[in-house]
Amino acid sequence: MEKGARIRMSPDGSLRLPEEVLEKLGWQPGSYLEVSMAGGAVQLRRVEVDPFREAAKKPDADAFEKILSQQQKSQEDAFKAFEERVKAKDISPPRPEDRPDYWR
């Protein structure tokens, strides 16, 4: 591969490296990479991860509470947005498939 080949970032922020680079480095789908920055350059380095060691790590004791609070906040935000739309009468007309007799 020639030096300085260009790739384009996807809308979701992902990058697709050329196949010949992946082959030369021995990277495969599912490989773990370590990302580091040096000045304006980004470096990727393959790291070995032991799945059993990862599974044995102590879980976050507050994980359940964090998830519940995130869900509650999301529900509250959705309810507020709904109330604002109702007050502003920003209600779209029902779609034909939303009518009860459409599917009969």
C-alpha positions, 0 to 999 in steps of 0.5 A, spaced: 500 500 500 502 506 498 503 511 503 498 516 505 492 512 502 485 516 504 479 513 507 473 516 509 469 516 516 462 514 516 456 518 518 456 514 525 464 515 526 466 509 524 472 508 519 474 502 514 481 500 514 484 497 507 484 490 507 491 489 505 493 493 512 488 489 516 492 483 513 499 485 514 497 487 521 493 480 522 487 484 525 480 480 524 473 482 525 473 482 533 480 484 534 481 489 540 485 495 539 488 500 543 487 507 541 492 513 543 493 520 541 500 523 540 499 530 538 495 530 532 496 523 530 492 517 532 495 510 533 492 504 533 495 497 537 492 490 537 491 488 544 490 481 547 484 480 551 482 474 555 474 474 555 475 469 562 479 475 565 474 480 563 468 476 565 471 475 572 472 482 573 468 485 579 461 488 576 459 495 578 455 495 584 451 501 582 450 499 575 442 497 576 441 503 580 444 507 574 440 504 569 434 505 573 435 512 573 437 513 566 430 510 564 427 514 569 430 520 566 428 518 559 421 517 561 420 524 564 424 527 558 419 524 553 413 525 558 415 533 558 416 533 550 409 530 550 406 535 554 409 541 550 407 538 544 399 537 547 400 544 549 402 547 543 397 543 539 403 540 535 399 534 534 400 530 527 394 527 524 393 520 525 396 515 519 391 511 515 394 505 519 393 508 525 385 508 524 382 502 528 378 499 521 384 500 517 387 493 518 380 489 517 
